[in-house]
Amino acid sequence: MKTVLKEIKKKPIEYLILLIIFFIGTSLYFIFRFEAAVQRIIIYSIITLYFFWSLYYHQKRGDLHLSIVIEYLIFAIFALVLLTTTVF
């Protein structure tokens, strides 16, 4: 836990961007709670933005490798499948 807090203190802007992505996405999801098509687009957008944020973050850290890209891509696909099959 201390490592995570140190990382956040080192790069507060990157984590603020991530927090904004999730906060706005979650807010919009609940605002459009009666429109399934819009909710689906919001979920796709959050997942896509998170994927690109992770690539940007690792690129800035200097440790972006193909294995990391594949890992985040698999995670994004898993989240997409999980959310679209359980929510809709």
C-alpha positions in Angstrom: 0.0 0.0 0.0 2.9 2.4 0.8 4.3 1.8 -2.7 1.0 2.8 -4.3 0.8 6.0 -2.3 4.4 6.8 -3.2 3.7 6.3 -6.8 0.6 8.5 -6.7 2.6 11.2 -4.9 5.3 11.0 -7.7 2.9 11.4 -10.5 -0.3 13.1 -9.3 -1.3 14.4 -12.7 -1.4 11.0 -14.3 -3.5 9.6 -11.5 -5.8 12.6 -11.4 -6.5 12.0 -15.1 -7.4 8.4 -14.3 -9.6 9.5 -11.5 -11.4 12.0 -13.7 -11.9 9.3 -16.4 -13.6 7.0 -13.9 -15.5 9.7 -12.1 -17.0 11.2 -15.2 -17.7 7.8 -16.7 -19.4 6.5 -13.6 -21.4 9.7 -13.3 -22.6 9.6 -16.9 -23.4 5.9 -16.5 -25.8 6.7 -13.6 -27.2 9.8 -15.3 -28.2 7.7 -18.3 -29.4 4.8 -16.3 -32.5 4.3 -18.4 -30.8 4.2 -21.7 -28.9 0.9 -22.3 -27.4 2.0 -25.6 -25.8 5.1 -24.1 -24.6 3.1 -21.1 -22.9 0.6 -23.4 -21.1 3.5 -25.2 -20.0 4.9 -21.8 -18.6 1.6 -20.8 -16.8 1.2 -24.1 -15.4 4.7 -23.6 -14.2 4.1 -20.1 -12.5 0.9 -21.1 -10.8 2.5 -24.1 -9.7 5.5 -22.2 -8.3 3.3 -19.4 -6.4 1.2 -22.0 -4.8 4.3 -23.6 -4.1 5.9 -20.2 -2.2 2.7 -19.2 -0.2 2.8 -22.4 0.6 6.5 -21.9 1.5 5.9 -18.2 3.9 3.0 -19.0 5.4 4.9 -21.9 6.2 7.8 -19.6 7.7 5.5 -17.0 9.9 3.9 -19.8 8.7 0.4 -19.3 6.2 -0.1 -22.1 6.7 -3.4 -23.7 4.6 -5.7 -25.8 3.8 -7.9 -22.8 2.3 -4.9 -21.0 0.2 -3.9 -24.0 -1.1 -7.4 -24.3 -1.8 -7.6 -20.6 -3.9 -4.4 -20.6 -5.6 -5.4 -23.8 -6.6 -8.7 -22.3 -7.8 -6.9 -19.1 -9.8 -4.5 -21.2 -11.4 -7.3 -23.2 -12.2 -9.1 -20.0 -13.8 -6.0 -18.5 -15.8 -5.4 -21.6 -17.1 -9.0 -21.7 -17.8 -9.0 -18.0 -19.6 -5.7 -17.9 -21.6 -6.1 -21.1 -22.8 -9.6 -20.2 -23.8 -8.8 -16.6 -25.1 -5.3 -16.9 -27.1 -5.6 -20.2 
